[in-house]
Every structure is written in structure tokens, then in C-alpha cells.
Amino acid sequence: MKHRIARSILFVGVLAIVLLAAAPAMASPARVAYLDPGTGSYMFQVVVGALLGVAVSVKLMWKRMWGRVTRRSERDPQPKDS
């Protein structure tokens, strides 16, 4: 059973590589690329959004990890001022 799955995965991988390698040969040679003027601002927004998302994720992870490092044991009572 494992060999059949591994063989299937290998077959699909080889087929994908062959199709990707043959794609330029099958494409028409006369291709014209056009980028809309708004494409640059869209790409900028995507990059800024990704960077901000990573920053927020790191901030949340840092707070959790710092909280675990600095958390005091609940068994040790804190001294009370009396």
C-alpha cells in the first residue's frame, strides 16, 4: 500500500515537472505583457500588508513567550506587606 502511494506521488511529481518544462514550448511565441498603472500600488499594498501581518504575529508570539518566561510559580506565595 505504501509503495503504491509513493509511486503515485512520484508519478504526479514527474508529470508536473514535464508539463512545466514543456509549457514554454507550447505557448504562442508572440506574447505581449501589459501592466496596468494600478499594479504597482497594488503590489506595494500587498508587501506592506504582509510585513504588518508578520510584525503583529511576532508581537503576539513575543508577548506569549515573555509571559511564560516571567510567570511566577503559583505555589510560591508572594510576600505581603503587613
C-alpha positions in Angstrom: 0.0 0.0 0.0 2.8 2.4 0.9 4.7 1.6 -2.3 1.6 2.4 -4.4 1.1 5.8 -2.7 4.8 6.6 -3.1 4.7 5.6 -6.8 1.6 7.7 -7.3 3.2 10.7 -5.7 6.4 10.2 -7.7 4.4 9.9 -11.0 2.4 13.1 -10.3 5.6 15.0 -9.4 7.4 13.8 -12.6 4.3 14.6 -14.7 4.2 18.1 -13.2 7.9 18.7 -13.9 7.5 17.5 -17.5 4.4 19.7 -18.1 6.1 22.8 -16.6 9.2 22.2 -18.7 7.1 21.8 -21.9 4.8 24.8 -21.2 7.1 27.4 -22.8 7.3 25.3 -26.0 3.5 25.0 -26.2 2.9 28.7 -25.6 2.5 31.1 -28.5 5.7 33.0 -29.2 4.0 36.4 -29.7 3.0 37.4 -26.1 2.6 40.9 -25.1 2.7 41.8 -21.4 0.8 44.8 -20.1 0.8 46.1 -16.6 -1.9 48.4 -15.5 -0.8 51.6 -13.8 -2.5 50.5 -10.6 -0.4 47.3 -10.5 2.5 49.0 -8.7 0.3 50.4 -5.9 -1.4 47.0 -5.5 1.9 45.2 -5.2 3.1 47.9 -2.7 -0.1 47.3 -0.6 0.4 43.5 -0.7 4.0 43.9 0.5 3.1 46.4 3.3 0.2 44.2 4.4 2.4 41.1 4.6 5.0 43.0 6.6 2.5 44.3 9.0 0.9 40.9 9.4 4.3 39.4 10.2 5.0 42.2 12.7 1.7 41.7 14.5 2.3 37.9 14.6 5.8 38.4 16.1 4.5 40.8 18.6 1.8 38.4 19.8 4.2 35.5 19.9 6.8 37.6 21.8 4.2 38.6 24.5 3.2 34.9 25.0 6.8 33.7 25.2 7.8 36.5 27.5 4.8 35.8 29.7 5.8 32.2 30.1 9.4 33.1 30.9 8.5 35.7 33.5 5.5 33.9 35.0 5.9 33.2 38.7 5.0 29.9 40.1 1.6 29.8 41.7 2.9 27.6 44.5 5.3 30.3 45.8 3.2 32.9 47.6 4.3 36.5 47.1 5.4 38.3 50.2 2.7 40.6 51.6 3.5 43.9 53.2 1.9 43.9 56.6 
